[in-house]
């Protein structure tokens, strides 16, 4: 485990998190702005953190009042980092960690209940087609009515192709990072 980061706000605000080697954690600036724009939707929501890495986005949601979070990343080092971070923040009892490829998880698992908020932070090398495939899988009952999907990508990449009934609510660029908030 290499880089360090922190929880920005909420009940675990200020606590340090670890990131697995090779991860590209979401910066504090992006997290602050993103969660400010999400407002009250986070409170009491079930969150799904895909390509979770350190789990920082899902943990930030838990810190700000989400009732539970599921974290998915195929990298075992990422899963180990998530478990350390969940123990550090005291959120282990409200979290589920799955060390499987995101596409496999979405295709082979049936959602027990739809999620209110989904964070999708694929590797910057993922193409628009790969992201569109994940969005199509999410559209099969993973996101509840009124839910949001937050996509973090490299700025300047091809435009997203969300499912037809989804709307782009907000796009914001932070240096080389682009966040897109989709509403369902």
C-alpha positions in Angstrom: 0.0 0.0 0.0 1.4 3.3 -1.0 -0.4 6.7 -1.3 -2.3 8.2 1.6 -5.6 10.1 1.4 -8.3 11.1 3.8 -12.0 11.3 4.4 -13.0 14.9 3.8 -16.2 15.3 5.9 -18.8 13.7 8.0 -18.5 11.3 11.0 -15.1 10.0 9.8 -13.8 13.4 8.5 -10.1 13.8 8.7 -9.3 10.1 9.1 -6.4 8.9 6.9 -7.0 6.1 4.4 -4.5 4.0 2.5 -4.5 3.4 -1.3 -3.1 0.3 -3.0 0.0 0.8 -5.1 -0.9 2.0 -8.6 -4.2 3.4 -7.6 -5.4 6.9 -8.7 -7.4 8.1 -5.7 -10.0 10.8 -6.2 -8.5 14.1 -4.9 -10.0 15.9 -1.9 -11.0 18.8 -4.1 -13.0 16.5 -6.4 -14.6 14.8 -3.4 -15.5 18.0 -1.7 -17.2 19.5 -4.9 -18.8 16.2 -5.9 -20.4 15.6 -2.5 -21.5 19.2 -2.2 -23.3 18.9 -5.5 -25.0 15.6 -4.4 -26.4 17.2 -1.3 -29.0 15.2 0.6 -29.2 12.3 -1.8 -26.3 10.6 0.1 -28.1 10.5 3.5 -29.5 7.1 4.2 -28.8 5.9 0.6 -27.3 2.5 -0.3 -24.1 3.2 -2.2 -22.3 1.1 -4.8 -18.6 1.9 -5.4 -17.4 0.2 -8.6 -13.7 0.0 -9.5 -13.4 1.1 -5.9 -9.6 1.1 -5.4 -9.2 2.3 -1.9 -12.9 2.6 -1.4 -12.6 6.4 -0.7 -15.8 7.4 -2.5 -18.0 4.8 -0.8 -16.3 5.5 2.5 -16.9 9.3 2.0 -20.6 8.4 1.4 -20.8 6.3 4.6 -19.1 9.2 6.5 -21.8 11.6 5.2 -24.7 9.4 6.2 -25.2 6.6 3.6 -26.7 3.6 5.4 -24.5 1.0 3.7 -22.0 0.6 0.8 -20.9 -2.2 -1.4 -17.4 -2.0 -2.9 -16.3 -3.9 -6.0 -12.8 -4.1 -7.5 -11.0 -7.1 -9.1 -7.6 -6.3 -7.5 -7.0 -8.2 -4.3 -4.7 -5.4 -3.1 -7.5 -2.9 -3.5 -9.8 -5.2 -1.5 -7.2 -5.4 1.2 -6.9 -1.6 1.3 -10.7 -1.2 1.5 -10.9 -3.6 4.4 -8.1 -1.6 6.2 -9.9 1.7 5.5 -13.3 0.4 6.6 -11.7 -0.8 9.9 -10.0 2.6 10.4 -13.3 4.4 9.9 -15.4 2.0 11.8 -17.7 1.2 8.9 -17.0 -2.5 8.5 -20.5 -3.4 9.8 -22.1 -1.3 7.1 -20.0 -2.4 4.2 -19.5 -5.3 1.8 -16.3 -5.8 -0.2 -16.3 -7.9 -3.4 -13.0 -8.8 -5.1 -14.3 -9.6 -8.5 -14.3 -7.8 -11.9 -17.0 -5.2 -12.0 -18.7 -6.6 -15.1 -18.8 -10.1 -13.6 -20.3 -8.7 -10.4 -23.0 -6.8 -12.3 -23.8 -9.6 -14.7 -23.8 -12.5 -12.2 -25.3 -10.9 -9.1 -28.9 -9.9 -8.7 -29.3 -6.6 -6.7 -31.2 -7.2 -3.5 -32.5 -3.7 -3.6 -31.6 -0.9 -6.0 -28.8 1.5 -5.0 -29.5 5.2 -4.5 -26.0 6.2 -5.5 -23.4 4.5 -7.7 -19.8 5.6 -8.0 -18.1 4.5 -11.2 -14.4 5.3 -11.3 -12.8 3.0 -13.9 -9.1 3.1 -14.8 -8.3 6.1 -17.0 -7.3 3.6 -19.7 -10.9 2.3 -20.0 -12.5 3.4 -23.2 -16.0 4.9 -23.6 -17.3 1.6 -24.9 -16.2 -0.2 -21.7 -17.8 2.5 -19.6 -21.0 2.3 -21.7 -21.1 -1.5 -21.2 -21.0 -1.0 -17.4 -23.7 1.7 -17.6 -25.9 -0.7 -19.6 -25.4 -3.4 -16.9 -26.3 -0.9 -14.2 -29.5 -0.2 -16.0 -30.7 -3.7 -15.3 -32.1 -2.9 -11.9 -29.0 -1.7 -10.0 -30.1 1.9 -9.7 -33.4 2.9 -8.1 -35.7 5.6 -9.5 -34.3 9.0 -8.6 -30.9 7.5 -8.1 -27.6 8.9 -9.4 -24.6 7.4 -11.1 -21.3 9.4 -10.7 -18.7 8.6 -13.4 -15.2 9.8 -12.9 -13.0 9.7 -16.1 -10.0 11.3 -17.7 -11.0 14.7 -19.1 -10.9 14.9 -22.9 -12.1 11.3 -23.5 -15.0 10.3 -25.7 -18.4 11.3 -24.6 -20.4 8.9 -22.4 -23.2 6.9 -23.8 -25.6 6.5 -20.9 -28.8 4.4 -21.2 -31.6 6.2 -23.0 -33.7 7.0 -20.0 -30.8 8.5 -18.0 -30.1 12.2 -18.0 -26.8 14.0 -17.6 -27.4 16.2 -14.6 -23.9 17.7 -14.3 -20.4 17.6 -15.8 -17.4 19.2 -14.2 -13.7 19.2 -15.0 -11.0 19.3 -12.4 -7.6 19.4 -14.2 -7.3 16.0 -15.9 -10.4 14.6 -14.1 -14.0 14.8 -15.4 -17.0 13.9 -13.2 -20.4 13.3 -14.8 -23.5 12.9 -12.7 -26.2 10.9 -14.3 -29.8 10.7 -13.0 -32.0 7.7 -13.4 
